[in-house]
């Protein structure tokens, strides 16, 4: 009889900590987008030239779009604010990265393959479907909104 009780305690513990996976996914993604965003901000013209050289149309505009999306992604994912919304352009950015840069290098991250962008897409889809989680501004805003709705009736 001790094993079922021990198992129940473990399950209760993990249920109480179920906010952690979404937080960790958000923070890992934010960190992952941070250096690419900073690199692009440092020299957007070089990024635009490189985009042009790999066939991306309107290279300066797209360099700014990618930079803005990644920078906003870092901020919003870290705060857990609008995470579902920012996930969509970040997914598109990762698909473009796979198609234009990583796809021809195979899967392996060590070979500059599409492994990491694919993992980012999977994580972003998780955020898109499940939201930011309990440790987020989205959650706090939703709580406040629900309290206001129920308090006004």
NORMOTA-V208000 format. One record per helix or strand. SS is the DSSP state (h for helix, s for strand). FROM is the first residue (numbers start at 1). TO is the last residue. If there is no record, write none. Layout:
BEGIN
ss = [SS,SS]
from = [FROM,FROM]
to = [TO,TO]
END
This chain:
BEGIN
ss = [h,h,h,h,h,h,h,h]
from = [2,20,44,59,83,109,115,137]
to = [16,42,53,79,105,111,130,151]
END
